[in-house]
Amino acid sequence: MAEQRKSGYCKNCKKDVIVFRPGTNHILHLLISIVTMGVWLIPWFLHSIKIGGWRCQTCGSKSVNSIK
């Protein structure tokens, strides 16, 4: 699965770190949407908005502020 990474600040580590979140495999979701005749578009959309959020690569904590 794809993974997005960028710089961020971890409140737990109290320093700038690399933060990550799971990416979306759009090709797989497109194929599932075709097979299910569009029914899969709703779960695809919900998965694409990244409900899980960013995590610190060092400690795994969710208490990070991502830097744009």
N, C-alpha and C positions, 0 to 999 in steps of 0.2 A: 504494500500500500504506500502511496505517496505520503510525504511528510513535509510540512512547511516549517521553516526555521527563520528566526531573526533575533536581533538583540533585544534585551529587556532587562528590567530590574527585578530581582527576586527579594521580596520582603523577608523571607526566611533566611536566605544566605547573606542578606544585606550587602549585595554587590551586583554589578552588571554581569549578566550571564547570557548564554544562548537559550532562547525559549523555543518550544516546538508545539505543534498541534497536528493531529492526523489530517491528512489531505483527503480529497475525494477522487476516486477512480471514475472519471466521467465516461470513459469508453464502456466500462462494465455496466454502469447505470443506464447508459443509452441502450445497450443491448437488452437489458432486462425490461426497459420501458417498451421497446419494440415487441418483445415476446409477450408481455402482459397487456398489450394494446393500450398503453398510456396509464394504466393503473399505478405503475411504479413511480410516476412523476411526483407524487406527494411525498413518499419517503425520500426520494432523491433530493427534493428541495429542503426537507428538514435536515437531512444529513449534510447538505452543502452549507448551512448557516453556522456550522461548527459549534454546536451546543457545548461540547467539552471544554473549550477554551484553551488558553496557552498554559504550558507547564515549564518549569525550570528544568534544564537538562542536567544540572548538577544534583539537585535533591528531589526532583519530581513534584515539588509543591505547586499548587494552583495559585498561590498568592504572588502573582507576578504582574507587573505593568509592562505591556509590550511597547517598545519604542518604534514609532513609525518612521 
